[in-house]
Amino acid sequence: MDPPRRRDVNKSSTYKSWMKLYICDITASLVSLSPSFDSESTYSFNGHPIRWISIVGTVTSIDEHEKKILFSIDDGSGQCINAVARKDSMTSKDMPRLHSTVKARGELELYHDAWQLKLTSLELDAPLEAQIKFWTEANENHARLAKTDARKRSKHTV
């Protein structure tokens, strides 16, 4: 099967929006689109192009390095993902506490064959109502993306 054309990927609603996903879907289901998309952190979930990811979970570890901070986030789906932020972009009030619930947004990247989320934004202490809304939308995304394979609609349309 031919890789999707750029204009078809750009038209996709999954490419243009923040996709609320389970971490287990990220670790098990995403694949690189093609070498022509590598520089853009664009990946495919069942034929749908995915660029921006949103997750909600509990911070299970915090590792500070010279130039970056890594947060391990567990969403209860059976997998964890590291979220990475530049140290100079974080203030003490932006730092999550261990075992706090966060909403993290960013772009995916592979680092040593493991997925990590390059943070764009981090919302601390997400309220329960926001978590419930997030999980409802993540369930809908999971069901919609799992049952429809965009590659089967036409040869090039995504």
C-alpha positions in Angstrom: 0.0 0.0 0.0 1.3 3.4 -0.9 2.0 5.9 1.9 -0.6 8.7 2.2 0.0 11.9 0.4 0.8 15.0 2.4 -2.3 16.9 1.3 -4.5 13.9 2.4 -2.8 13.8 5.8 -3.2 17.6 6.3 -7.0 17.2 5.7 -7.4 14.6 8.4 -9.3 15.7 11.5 -7.0 13.4 13.6 -3.9 15.3 12.3 -5.2 18.7 13.1 -6.5 18.1 16.7 -5.3 17.1 20.1 -6.0 13.4 20.2 -7.0 12.1 23.6 -5.5 8.6 23.8 -4.7 5.9 26.3 -1.0 5.3 26.8 -1.4 1.6 25.9 -2.7 2.7 22.5 0.3 4.9 22.1 2.8 2.2 23.0 1.1 -0.6 21.1 -0.6 0.9 18.1 1.2 3.9 16.7 3.6 3.5 13.8 5.7 6.0 11.8 3.9 7.2 8.7 6.9 7.3 6.4 10.4 8.8 6.2 9.0 12.0 4.6 7.0 12.7 7.8 9.7 11.8 10.4 10.7 15.4 11.1 7.2 16.3 12.1 6.5 13.7 14.7 3.6 12.4 12.7 2.4 8.8 13.4 -0.4 6.6 12.4 -3.1 4.8 14.4 -5.0 2.3 12.3 -4.3 4.4 9.3 -5.2 7.8 10.9 -2.4 10.3 11.1 -1.7 11.5 14.7 0.5 14.5 15.5 -0.6 16.0 18.8 -1.4 13.8 21.9 -3.2 14.6 25.1 -3.1 12.3 28.1 -4.3 12.3 31.7 -2.6 10.3 34.4 -0.7 10.1 37.7 2.9 11.3 38.0 4.8 8.2 39.2 8.3 9.5 39.0 10.2 12.8 38.5 13.8 12.8 37.2 15.7 16.1 36.9 18.6 16.2 34.6 20.9 19.1 33.6 18.7 20.5 30.8 15.5 18.6 31.1 12.9 17.1 33.5 11.3 13.7 32.9 7.9 12.8 34.4 6.7 9.3 34.2 2.9 9.3 33.8 0.6 6.3 34.4 -3.0 6.5 33.1 -4.1 3.1 34.5 -4.2 1.5 31.1 -1.2 -0.8 31.9 1.5 1.3 30.3 3.5 4.4 31.4 5.0 7.1 29.2 7.8 9.6 29.9 6.9 13.3 29.4 9.9 15.5 28.8 10.2 19.3 29.4 13.1 21.6 29.1 14.2 22.6 32.6 14.4 26.3 31.7 10.7 26.2 30.7 9.5 25.0 34.1 9.1 27.1 37.2 8.6 25.7 40.7 4.9 26.4 40.6 4.7 24.5 37.2 6.3 21.4 38.7 3.9 18.5 39.4 4.1 16.7 42.7 4.7 13.0 42.8 1.4 11.1 42.7 -0.5 14.1 41.5 -2.9 13.9 38.5 -1.9 15.9 35.4 -3.1 16.6 31.9 -0.2 16.5 29.6 -0.1 17.7 25.9 2.6 17.4 23.4 4.2 15.7 20.4 5.4 12.1 20.5 8.9 11.1 19.7 10.8 7.9 19.9 13.8 7.9 22.2 15.9 4.7 22.5 13.0 2.7 21.0 10.5 4.0 23.7 7.7 6.6 23.2 8.0 9.8 25.1 5.9 13.0 25.1 7.7 16.2 24.3 5.6 18.5 26.5 3.8 21.5 25.1 1.6 22.1 28.2 1.1 20.5 31.6 -2.0 21.1 33.6 -1.5 20.3 37.3 -4.1 18.7 39.6 -6.7 18.1 37.0 -10.2 18.2 38.6 -12.3 15.1 38.7 -14.9 16.5 36.3 -12.1 17.3 33.7 -10.7 13.7 34.1 -14.1 12.2 33.6 -14.7 14.3 30.5 -11.2 13.4 29.2 -11.8 9.6 29.7 -15.2 9.8 28.0 -13.5 11.5 24.9 -10.6 9.1 25.0 -13.1 6.1 25.0 -14.8 7.6 22.0 -11.5 8.2 20.2 -10.4 4.7 20.9 -13.6 3.1 19.6 -13.7 5.4 16.5 -10.1 4.9 15.5 -10.1 1.2 16.3 -13.1 0.3 14.2 -12.3 2.5 11.2 -9.2 1.9 9.2 -8.6 5.0 7.2 -6.5 3.1 4.7 -9.5 1.1 3.6 -11.6 4.0 2.5 -9.5 4.7 -0.6 -6.0 4.2 -1.8 -4.7 7.6 -0.7 -7.3 9.3 1.4 -6.6 9.4 5.1 
